[in-house]
Amino acid sequence: MDKLTIRDFDAAGKRVFVRVDFNVPLADGKVTDDSRIRAALPTIVTLLNEGARVVLASHLGRPDGKVQDGLRLRPVGQRLGQLLRRNVPVTGDALGIGTEDAVKRMRPGETILLENLRFHAEEEKNDPTFAQALASYADVFVNDAFGTAHRAHASTVGIARLLPAYAGLLMEREITVLSRLLENPERPFAAILGGAKVSDKIPVIEHLLTKVDLLVFGGGMANTFLLAQGKSVGKSLAEHDRVDDARRILAAAEKAGVEVVLPVDVIIAKEVTRGTEYKTVGTEKFPASWHIVDLGEQSRAAIEAALADARTVLWNGPLGVFEIPSFAHGTNAIARYLAARAEEGVTVVVGGGDSVAAIEQQGLTAKFTHISTGGGASLEFLEGRELPGIAVLQDRPTDEGSTAARRTPAASGVKS
């Protein structure tokens, strides 16, 4: 990776503004999935152990520039405090005299979490005055929020133009792993793409066609490709205005010698709801009033057979209506299969909320090579686009010598 990281500066005594991605789900005032918080721990722990004053900042949800009590970060601060085994105060606002005083009172080895940045409309507008106010809290900026790196906001780009800007350890890993997929994957290289819409992933599909040996399509987006093959999909979710795009992609794949795997049998249901009637049918013809909701067993077996020789696999998006347990079997089965392949030494990288959820619900997280914390950011990176939140970070000097003197980050808990 050609960006400077927190290994490249001495954090002792410095005020370090760390942009994290703590956009986590809440229920009844508690964090229900702390994976994004845990992912940021190596960076936070390293800086605290080195004696930095760590000012953490994140958004939560889409408050559209207005204060919403249900989107306050206090539950996040409480969970972070439990993981760090220390108190993590949360400010009443991201700005203001009270916050300024709280930051000034910080001592080396202490951390504080600013209230939801998006309570201020200026954050998403990348307002220079707002960015300057945030920058006034710190001597150094660290971006560890890969999930927001595709957004040119005040806390990702504006502040980085005002302070020395470095990548956090999570950001570094995301860039390194995803870059390797595009630049030097072990072959055969396969991509599994699911989710609702083809339109959301056309650019990444087109870019991956120049990189992969195998493409597997599932979920709602596969229905559009089935239409492109002249098959019926009944009342299933599909983008009829994207059928020509799907035909073009299939033709391009054939020309490039990229194998494409589509469902050969599917689970169909009368309604896309819990408790509805459902059955397995082939993809050639089925009742026009039914909906495709999951992979059939033959499709699952065909996918696994196609992936048998793969040495690198990228998976993004569910392969059925994952929110309904009866229609999550295909997604869950592929998750288990890929976990087993990863244990055999295959590089398996996963991104996308439902794909990650399938892994976490089955307790498989630790088995995978890498689970990306970025949804849209991962896709844009895989499109080959330059992400503004990464581009603005300091580049590593091209004539840099040995890295032997670079500091090693803390591997575990905070020093007492």
N, C-alpha and C positions, 0 to 999 in steps of 0.2 A: 504494500500500500504506500502511496506517495504523499500521504498527509502526516504531519507531525501529530503525536499523541501525548497523553499525559505523562508518558515515560520521558518526554523530551524537555520538561521544565521542572525546576525545583519548587514544589508547592509549599514548602515550609513557611508558615506565617502569612502566606498570601490569601487574599479573598478570592475565591474561585466560584464563578457563576456557572452552574452545571444545568444545562437544559436536558431534562429527562422526559421520557414518555410514560407518564403515570395515568394515561387515559384508560382506566380499568373499570370493570363493571361493579356497580354497587347495588346492594339490596338491604333494606332495613338498616341503613346507616353503616354497613360493613362491606369490605372488599370481598367479592366472591371469587375472584381469580387474581392472584398476586404475581403471576408469572412475569409481567412487565416490571414490577417493582424488584423482584429477585434478579432480573436480568441486568439491572443497573447497579446492583450491589458491588461488584468488583471495582468499578470506578469510584463509587462513593467511599468504600472502605479504604481503598488505596490513598485517596486524598486526605481522609481523616487521619489515617495512620501517619501520614507525613506532616501533620500539623497544619493543614490548611483550614481556613474558615470557609465552609461549603454552603453556598446559597443555592438551593435547589429550586427549579421552576418548571411547571408543567401546565398543560391545559387539561380539561376534563369535560367531555361532551361538547355540545354545540349551544352554548348560552347566548350566542349572537350579541355579545357586547353588553349583556345585562346580568346583574347578580341574580343567581338562582340558588337558593339554599340547598336544593337537592344535588347541586353540582359543586358543592364546596369540597375542599381537599382534606378536611380534618380526618375523615376515616382513612384516607391514604397515609397521612402523617402518622396516625396511630399504628397502622400495619407496618409501615417502615420502621417505626420506633421499636416494635416487637422484634423485627428481623435484625435490627442493629443492636438491640438490647440497650437502648439509650433513648432519652426523650428527644423527640423531633417537634419543636414548636412550629405551628402553622400561623402565618401572619393573617391579620384581618382583611388585608388587601395586598395586591402586588405593589402598590404605590402608597405614598403618604408618609407623614412624619413618623407615625408609629412604626412603620416598617423600616424606615431609615434608621431610627433609634435602635430597633431590634438588631439590625445588621451591624451597627457600630459597636454594640455591646458584646458581640460574638468574640469568643476566645479561640485560639488555635485548637483544632481537633473537635470543634463544634459545628453543627449543621442546623439549618433552618429551611423550611419549605414555604415559598411564597404562595399566596392564595391564587386560585385559578386565573391564569393569564387572560383567558378569553372572556372574563368579566369586563374586559376593556376592548372595545371595538378596534382600538388602535393596534392591538396585537396582530390581527389578521391583515390589517392594512399596511403592515410594516412601517408604521408611523415613526419618523426619525426622532421626534421628541420623546415618545414612549421608549424607544430603543435606548436613547441617551439616559433616561431615568433608570432603566435596568442596568445599564453599563456602569452607572455611578456606584453600584453596590460592590463592584469587584475590580480586581487587577487583571484577571485572566478569565477567558471564556472557554468552556468545554461543552461540546455538543455530543451527548450520548443518546440522543433521541432519533434513532434512524427512522422510526415510523413517521416523523414529521420532516424528514430531510428533503422531501419533494415540495415543501411549502416555503415560500419566501416571506416569512413572518418576522416580526420585530425580534423575537427571541431565538430565531434560527439564523437569520441573515443580517438584520439591522445591527444587533449587538456585536456580531462577529466582525463587522467593519470598524468597530470602535475599540476593540480590545484584542490582544494577542489571542488567536483562536486555535484550539486544539481538538482533536477527536478523542472521545472517551473510549474505553476498552470494548464496550458493546458495539459502538459505531465502527471501530477498527475491525472487529470480527465479522460484522455484517458485510463490510466492503470487501474484505479479504476473501470470504467464502463465496459471495456472489460473483466477484470478479473472476475467481477461478473457474466457475461454471461457464462463463462466457469466453474465457481466454485459453484455458488449458484443462478441460475436463478429461478424466479417464474414460475411455470409450469401451463399449457403446454407451452413449449418453441419451437418456430418455426423459421426456417431460410429460407429466400427467396434469392436464388442465381441466378443471371443473367449474362449478358455480353456475349462476343463472344465465349470464349473457355472453354471447360471442363479442358483442360490440365493446365490452369492457376490456377485452383481451386481444383484439385484432392486432394492435402494434406489437405486443409482446410475442404473439404467435408468428408474425412475419419475421421478427428478428430471430426467434428461436429456430425457424426453418433453416437458417444459415449455420446453426450451431449443433442441432441434435440429430440423432440417428432414428429416433422413434418418437411419435406423438400419440398420446392417448387422450381422448376426449370423453368426458362424462358430465353428469349433471344436466341442467337445463340447456347449456350451450351445445351439448351433443345433439339435442333435438334439431337444432338449426342445420347441423351437418347431415343428419338423417334426411331432412327435407331436401337438401342439396343433392342427395343420392336418389331422390324421387320416391322416398318412402313417406308413409303417413305417420303423423304423430298425434292424431286425435285432437283433444283439447289441451294438450300439453303446453307448458311454457316453451315458447320458441319465438325467434325474431324473424318474421317473414320478410322484413325489409332488408335482412342481412344474408339471405340465401345466396345471392350472387357473390357476396364476399366469401361465403363458405365454399362455394364451388371454386372460386379463384384460389383459395388456400389449398384445397385438395389437389388441384391441378399443379400448383407450385410445389407441393410436397412430392408428388409423383415425379415431377421433372428433376427435383433435387435428390431423389432417391431416399426420401424420408418415409419410413413406414408409418401409416396412420391406423390406429385401432379405434373403432367405434362400437357401441353396443350391438350385440347380435340377438340378445333377448333382454327383456325389461320387466320390471314390476309395474303394473298399471293399477290405478285405483279409480273408483267412481268419483270420489272427491278427494281433494288434497287436505284431509283432516284426520285427526285421530279417530280410530274406531270404524273407519270406512271399509267397505269391501275391497279386496285387492287380489290380484293373481298374476302369474307369470305368463308372458306370451312372447312370440318372436317379434322382430321389428318389421316384418314384411306387411302385416295387416292386423289390425285389431279394432275394437269398437270405437267409432268416431267420437263418442261422448266421454271417453275415459282419458285419464292423465298418466303420463309416464312419471314415476316417482322414485325409481331406484334401478340399479343394475340387476339383471338376472344372473343366475349361477353360471350359465355358459359364458356370459360376458365377463364375469369376474375371473373365470378360469382362463379365458382368452387373454385378458390383461396380464395375468400372472405368467402365462406362457411367453408372452411377448417380452416381458421384463426379465425373463430367466437369465439372460446373458448380460444384462445391463451392469455397468460398473459405476455409473453415476445416474442418479434419479433426482429430478426436481418435481415436487408436487405442490400445486396451488389450486385449491377449490374442492368442495365436496362433490361426490359422484351421485348424489340423490338428494331428496328433500330431507336433509340431515336433521332438521329441527324436530321431526316426528320420528320417534324411536323405531317404529315399524318400518320406516323407509331409510334407516341409517345403516342397514346391514352391509351394503356394498362398500360404503365409505369406511366403515369400521374394519371390514375384512381386508381391504387394501392397506389400511393403516397397520394392521397386524403383520401382513405380508412384508411390507416395507421395513418394519421394525426388525423382523427376522433377517432380511437381507443386509440391513445396516450392521447387525451383529456379526455377519459373515465378512464384513470389511467393505461393503459397497457404500459409496458416498451417497447419502440420502438427505436432501435439503427440503424443508417443508415451510410453506408460507400460506397465509390466508386464514382468517379466523376460524372457520368451521373445520378445516383440515387440522389445524392445531388443536381445536377442541376435541376432535375424535381421538387424537393421540393422548391428550391429557386425561380424558375420561376413562381411558383404558390403562392408565398408568404406564404409558410407553415412552414418555418424554425423554428419559435418559438414554434410550437406545439409539436415538437418531443423531446423525452427524451434526446437524444444525437446524434449529427452528427459528425462522426469521421473525422478528418483532414488527416488521413493517409490512403492511398490506399493500396500499397503493404505492408506497415508496419502493417496495421490492419489485413490483411490476414495472414501474418506470425505470428502475435501474436495469432490469432485464431487457427492457426495450433498447438499452444502449444510450439512454438519455443522461445528460449531466444534471444531477440534482443540486439545486441551489444551496441547500444546507450543507452539502459536502464541498462543493466548488469553492465556497468562501473560506474554508479552513486553510491554515497555512500549509504550503507545500513543503515537502522534505527537500533540502538542497540536493541537487543532482550529483554534486561532487562529494557528498557525505562519505566519510571513511567508515572505519569499523564501527559496528553498533555494540561492541562489547561493553562500552561504558554506560550504555543506556540502562535506566533503572528498571528493576523487576517489580511488578505490581504485587501487592499483598494478595495471597491466595484465599484467605479465609477471614475470620472475624476481626472486629476492631480491637486494637490493643486496649487494654484496661489501664 
